[in-house]
Amino acid sequence: MIATALPPYPSTRARTALSPSQLAILTAKIAHTLQDTLSLPTDRLSTPTTISFLASYARDAAHQALDTLLWDGSTPATSSTSRETRTVHARALQLAERLAPIGMLDILLLFDLSIAYTTHPKRLRALLSAAFLSSAPLLHELRNSAVHAFTAVLSPSTGLYSLRKFTHSLLCFLRVCPPEAIRVFAHSKDFHIALARTYDTGLAAVVQSYGGLRLPPNDARLERPLDEWERIFLETKVALIDTFHLLLKMLLLDLARAAGTARAAESEHVFGIVFALFDLPAPAPAPSSLPTPFLNRPLLVDFQHAYDLSRLFSDALSSTAADDARLGALVASLGIQNDSGRGPGALKLLLGSGVPAGIDARGNRRPTTNTTSFPGEIASSSGLGAGPSIDSVVDAQVSEVLSILPDHAPDYVRALFRRSEYSTVERVVEALLEGTAPPSEMLGATEPREEFEYTRDRRNVFDAEEIDLSRVHIGKKRCMAIFVSG
């Protein structure tokens, strides 16, 4: 089979120059060409044109996601895009999943994919694991160049909007990296120091340049709309804490698993990083302002406030090392500094639009059954309000699938969602596109029952009575009118 070669994906500027009809034709053609390309055997996928298309598409999708993050405060809504655009998006990810096991994806492309497909964490983890497993140079490139480049970007002089984009991108990447890739960042003391300096002094300078952050009184909500820069500032703070939590969790996990001389080396390394962060100059609060959580306190102090850093260290160390003098000094230092402020601090400005995930109304980490949650993730069982019914959620998912693949019967798609392995729109679309979805006779789907089947045979003493339709009233009616008419 001969498939049309995939050209580089047109840039946003080029696409905006097209008319709506031209853009629709182009997107449909790209979707069709992608389908033909995916039908090829794996050994014929690794062509320069295919890699060039995937890299250009991932770069464009990542840029759009970051722009939406800044101006809309969320990731792009797929429901607002056309069916063909969503099809291209889904098939591009399938193409990346086919190319990852044969070592055709570089670090920059993986970085863009993690941003563009941040709503597909499970598939991204599998993709990146396959990519690092199949290509040894990836880890070498990450260790020798990428970490240094990321450290350079984490500079106190970086602007707020650029910093928000970068911290979100970095967190998207690290959340789906395999453990060996996370360790490269976790073992870099320079990277931790750059992270803390950005959190401590870089963002403090941002607040001062904007004239300061005005917090409402204690136990009071914000009475004014939250400024755009305030939201971005606080979300950047949360992203930095999330990143530090992910890296520290990897370090403490390695420490808990180590034994003998390896344990001593891991302990020395972890304590070396933490005490290096303690030695950094603390952010200077503005005149007449007190140290406030998540506003003008050091990263370690706010992390202790949200995650109880001293407890994490105690849990990672065995009973034989729990009396380490460094642990006692760490606990004492954190306790003294954390006494400078209680409650959510500056994060209460975000309470009106949703508490930052993992952090409750007091500024502490929410206890959840998911031990891998982060402050930036909202637990689905938080109980903040009643969500939509299950039926309405499934109906919405079915509609989204049919907008992409309209040739399938709604009952068949709904039956797929009832199976645990097809619980998301992405999984159903992927199964239907690849032809791996089970046939309808295997789903155990039953035909919809006729309306009133269960109540058709019910009888009572009023069945023989005729209803005077002139006296039937629909809706509310005044009580006196009812008595008069009766």
Secondary structure as GFF3:
##gff-version 3
##sequence-region A 1 486
A	DSSP	alpha_helix	12	16	.	.	.	ID=ss1
A	DSSP	alpha_helix	20	38	.	.	.	ID=ss2
A	DSSP	three_ten_helix	42	44	.	.	.	ID=ss3
A	DSSP	alpha_helix	48	72	.	.	.	ID=ss4
A	DSSP	three_ten_helix	78	80	.	.	.	ID=ss5
A	DSSP	alpha_helix	83	99	.	.	.	ID=ss6
A	DSSP	three_ten_helix	100	102	.	.	.	ID=ss7
A	DSSP	alpha_helix	107	116	.	.	.	ID=ss8
A	DSSP	alpha_helix	121	134	.	.	.	ID=ss9
A	DSSP	alpha_helix	136	141	.	.	.	ID=ss10
A	DSSP	pi_helix	142	146	.	.	.	ID=ss11
A	DSSP	alpha_helix	147	153	.	.	.	ID=ss12
A	DSSP	alpha_helix	160	176	.	.	.	ID=ss13
A	DSSP	alpha_helix	179	186	.	.	.	ID=ss14
A	DSSP	alpha_helix	189	197	.	.	.	ID=ss15
A	DSSP	pi_helix	198	202	.	.	.	ID=ss16
A	DSSP	alpha_helix	203	209	.	.	.	ID=ss17
A	DSSP	alpha_helix	228	257	.	.	.	ID=ss18
A	DSSP	alpha_helix	261	278	.	.	.	ID=ss19
A	DSSP	alpha_helix	299	307	.	.	.	ID=ss20
A	DSSP	alpha_helix	309	316	.	.	.	ID=ss21
A	DSSP	alpha_helix	325	338	.	.	.	ID=ss22
A	DSSP	three_ten_helix	345	353	.	.	.	ID=ss23
A	DSSP	alpha_helix	390	404	.	.	.	ID=ss24
A	DSSP	alpha_helix	410	417	.	.	.	ID=ss25
A	DSSP	three_ten_helix	420	422	.	.	.	ID=ss26
A	DSSP	alpha_helix	425	434	.	.	.	ID=ss27
A	DSSP	three_ten_helix	440	442	.	.	.	ID=ss28
A	DSSP	three_ten_helix	469	471	.	.	.	ID=ss29
A	DSSP	alpha_helix	479	485	.	.	.	ID=ss30
###
